[in-house]
Amino acid sequence: MNYGSNSPDQHRLFGNYTGRILKGGKPADLPVQQVTRVELVINMKTAKALSLTFPITLLGRADEVIE
């Protein structure tokens, strides 16, 4: 199970920061940015191997369930 930031969104933020720095911006003057979207991914194959079970409500709320 993973609850964390969306990788493409995170890379997009890194690219924006890099672009601002390459255009002459000072890193100390740039605002702090955070990824605003997080996702929940559950790997059922690994969960079964570890004898873990998840409530159906949690599985329903997950952004991705890997079989």
C-alpha positions as a Markdown table, in Angstrom:
| # | Residue | x | y | z |
|---|---|---|---|---|
| 1 | Met | 0.0 | 0.0 | 0.0 |
| 2 | Asn | 1.3 | 3.4 | -0.9 |
| 3 | Tyr | -0.1 | 6.8 | 0.0 |
| 4 | Gly | 1.9 | 9.6 | -1.6 |
| 5 | Ser | 2.2 | 12.2 | -4.3 |
| 6 | Asn | 1.5 | 11.6 | -7.9 |
| 7 | Ser | 4.8 | 11.2 | -9.7 |
| 8 | Pro | 3.9 | 13.2 | -12.9 |
| 9 | Asp | 2.7 | 16.1 | -10.8 |
| 10 | Gln | 5.8 | 16.0 | -8.7 |
| 11 | His | 8.0 | 16.0 | -11.9 |
| 12 | Arg | 6.0 | 18.9 | -13.3 |
| 13 | Leu | 6.8 | 21.0 | -10.2 |
| 14 | Phe | 10.5 | 20.1 | -10.4 |
| 15 | Gly | 10.5 | 21.2 | -14.0 |
| 16 | Asn | 8.8 | 24.5 | -13.1 |
| 17 | Tyr | 11.4 | 25.2 | -10.4 |
| 18 | Thr | 14.3 | 24.3 | -12.7 |
| 19 | Gly | 12.9 | 26.5 | -15.4 |
| 20 | Arg | 12.6 | 29.5 | -13.0 |
| 21 | Ile | 16.2 | 29.0 | -11.9 |
| 22 | Leu | 17.5 | 28.7 | -15.4 |
| 23 | Lys | 15.7 | 31.9 | -16.3 |
| 24 | Gly | 17.7 | 33.7 | -13.6 |
| 25 | Gly | 15.5 | 33.3 | -10.5 |
| 26 | Lys | 17.3 | 32.9 | -7.2 |
| 27 | Pro | 16.3 | 29.7 | -5.4 |
| 28 | Ala | 16.0 | 31.5 | -2.1 |
| 29 | Asp | 13.4 | 33.9 | -3.6 |
| 30 | Leu | 11.2 | 31.1 | -5.1 |
| 31 | Pro | 8.1 | 30.1 | -3.1 |
| 32 | Val | 7.9 | 26.7 | -1.5 |
| 33 | Gln | 5.6 | 24.5 | -3.6 |
| 34 | Gln | 4.0 | 21.2 | -2.6 |
| 35 | Val | 2.1 | 18.6 | -4.6 |
| 36 | Thr | -1.5 | 19.0 | -3.8 |
| 37 | Arg | -2.8 | 15.7 | -5.1 |
| 38 | Val | -1.9 | 12.4 | -3.4 |
| 39 | Glu | -3.1 | 9.0 | -4.3 |
| 40 | Leu | -3.6 | 5.7 | -2.6 |
| 41 | Val | -2.4 | 2.5 | -4.4 |
| 42 | Ile | -3.0 | -1.0 | -3.0 |
| 43 | Asn | -1.1 | -4.0 | -4.3 |
| 44 | Met | -3.5 | -7.0 | -3.6 |
| 45 | Lys | -1.0 | -9.6 | -4.8 |
| 46 | Thr | 1.5 | -8.6 | -2.1 |
| 47 | Ala | -1.2 | -8.1 | 0.5 |
| 48 | Lys | -2.4 | -11.7 | -0.1 |
| 49 | Ala | 1.2 | -13.0 | 0.2 |
| 50 | Leu | 1.5 | -11.2 | 3.5 |
| 51 | Ser | -1.9 | -12.5 | 4.6 |
| 52 | Leu | -3.3 | -8.9 | 4.8 |
| 53 | Thr | -6.9 | -8.0 | 4.2 |
| 54 | Phe | -8.4 | -4.6 | 3.5 |
| 55 | Pro | -11.9 | -3.4 | 4.2 |
| 56 | Ile | -14.0 | -3.1 | 1.0 |
| 57 | Thr | -14.6 | 0.6 | 1.8 |
| 58 | Leu | -10.8 | 1.2 | 1.7 |
| 59 | Leu | -10.5 | -0.6 | -1.6 |
| 60 | Gly | -13.3 | 1.5 | -2.9 |
| 61 | Arg | -11.5 | 4.7 | -2.0 |
| 62 | Ala | -8.2 | 3.7 | -3.5 |
| 63 | Asp | -7.1 | 5.5 | -6.6 |
| 64 | Glu | -5.6 | 2.2 | -8.0 |
| 65 | Val | -5.9 | -1.4 | -6.9 |
| 66 | Ile | -3.2 | -3.7 | -8.4 |
| 67 | Glu | -4.4 | -7.2 | -8.8 |
